[in-house]
């Protein structure tokens, strides 16, 4: 939308496009070319490009015909921080298969507004000696959630720091819980062995600057698999 000068709101953008089509207005934009492929806004290189290449390669049969859309089914996660119900409805209308993730101070009623399963982030203070007490009281209030235990950050987003996983061991063993915050290839194995979470969440721990590092991603996956297979 930004490259075309359109508003970010999808409804407003659609209305603007409709008006332009009806009036016969056109707009010129610059195109780039890499390896014979055109792009209008950004070009994926490195891991992004390799992922696209493999999807395209696996998505065609011997005659070059593309598989059905079901072959490329993925889970789209929409991350929200204290949204209004109308915002949820707008995004859900555009992405009906979306799984919402609530990362703020959302009430149980707001999280259940779309009447679909969701992810809910519960912030754990790194210096809290007994976080299980508060979490044990809050988790039942969100029965439709897959909980994500994330190290608390003053900014409300990802902290990039770990918390003492052993302090939530009994809670994790009794629930399907995701552990997040400060994980990387060097420590994720210890996390999995200590608390056996349902899943682990990572971003900065496998990054190199703003991009993902393929070697770190593979090392992270290998550590998780090795730890998960251990008795």
Secondary structure, DSSP 8 states (H G I E B T S, - for coil): -TTTT--SSHHHHHHHHHHHHHHT-------EEETTEEESS----THHHHHHHHHHHHTB-TTS-B--GGGG----EEEESS--HHHHHHHHHH-TT-EEEE-SS--HHHHTTT-S-EEEEEEE-TT-TTHHHHHHHHHTT-TTEEEEEEE--TTSS--S----GGGGHHHHHHS-EEEESS--TTTHHHHHHHH--SEEE-SGGGEETTEE-HHHHHHHHHHHHHHHH--
